[in-house]
Amino acid sequence: MTLLRFSTATADQRVRITGRGVYYRMANGALAGYHVAEEAGKRSLAAKVVEHTYAPTRLLTVEPGTYTGHAYDFRWRVIGSKRVTFPRTSGAPIDASAWIAGELHYRVTAGTYLGYWLPARRGLVLTDAPALP
């Protein structure tokens, strides 16, 4: 099935199918009862899902490069973005990761991206935070 214009429908499950990826089980519309493959930017949930929190925080290693973080409102609409270039390896503490609009993101708790979610990209490596003193 090919849609000719933007469409929305309700999904009642987000499941990982072995060897095939992540799918949504559609709850209404022409595809009710069918599983539709998740694809960031094309087919994704319009909210944050599968959030994992970390206490204590974990360290996100940021390798040299340019990254864009996003701030969201309570409906998970982008309300701000920050694009920063790192000339050398740096680090950012995170307290959560979640899938937002079909992409894995990390929530930063200090520094340049405080309060922003960074989409997982090559050059961002999640490691354990240093031990607390």
Stockholm file with secondary structure:
# STOCKHOLM 1.0

chainA/1-133         MTLLRFSTATADQRVRITGRGVYYRMANGALAGYHVAEEAGKRSLAAKVVEHTYAPTRLLTVEPGTYTGHAYDFRWRVIGSKRVTFPRTSGAPIDASAWIAGELHYRVTAGTYLGYWLPARRGLVLTDAPALP
#=GR chainA/1-133 SS CCCSSCCCCCEEEEEEETTTEEEEEECSSTTTTCEEECBTTTBCCSSEEEEEEEEEEEEEEECSEEEEEEEECTTCCEEEEEEEEESSCEEEEEEEEEEETTEEEEEECSGGGTTCEEECCTTEEEECCCCCC
#=GC SS_cons         CCCSSCCCCCEEEEEEETTTEEEEEECSSTTTTCEEECBTTTBCCSSEEEEEEEEEEEEEEECSEEEEEEEECTTCCEEEEEEEEESSCEEEEEEEEEEETTEEEEEECSGGGTTCEEECCTTEEEECCCCCC
//
